[in-house]
Amino acid sequence: MGNHYQTLGVRQDATKAEVKAAFRRSALRDHPDRHAGSTDAAARADAASRFRQASDAYYVLSDDRRRAEYDLRLRGSTSSYARTSSSGWASSSASYGYGHGGGSWRRTPPGAGAGAGASVGSIDWEFLLKAVTRRGFLINLGLASVLLSGATFLDWTILEIWKMNNTGKSFEDAMEKVGKTQEGDR
């Protein structure tokens, strides 16, 4: 996978409109239909390959989330995601790559391709950040906070009520007295 910004010929701070315009220029130049009449099979294959690369670059750079993930990987962080190629382009040749027919995103096994210096037991910070910012996790965290706060408040309230009704006595003394009365009743 090459650099998507270089593929489209735009800077890293390019706007969505600039990315779209660069993709359109590339599509007009390299679209497979434009080279269908060419007798040179190598030229047709090269143009189709450039068009697929431009389509893939546009797919990534036109979406804010995918672009942010790509920029993170591009800056040299140890990525936990790897682009896997498949024959999906051949099956989506009717759309000429306008969708994202080729390849898939999948999680790599721990320690595989994690980069130099990363050990198997190291923490995958990118994955951890994604996990703790998901909606379900945040809802569960909020619910747990409410329950913990309620339990803490209830415990504090019971302790304060005990102190109001039993001034001068400790809880242990009271429990000792209760134990003695129960033994005497037997």
Secondary structure, 3 states (H helix, E strand, C coil): CCCHHHHHCCCCCCCHHHHHHHHHHHHHHHCHHHHCCCCCHHHHHHHHHHHHHHHHHHHHHCCHHHHHHHHHHHCCCCCCEEEECCCHHHHCCCCCCCCCCCCEEEECCCCCCCCCCCCCCCCCHHHHHHHHCCHHHHHHHHHHHHHHHHHHHHHHHHHHHHHHHCCCCCHHHHHHHHHHHHHHCC
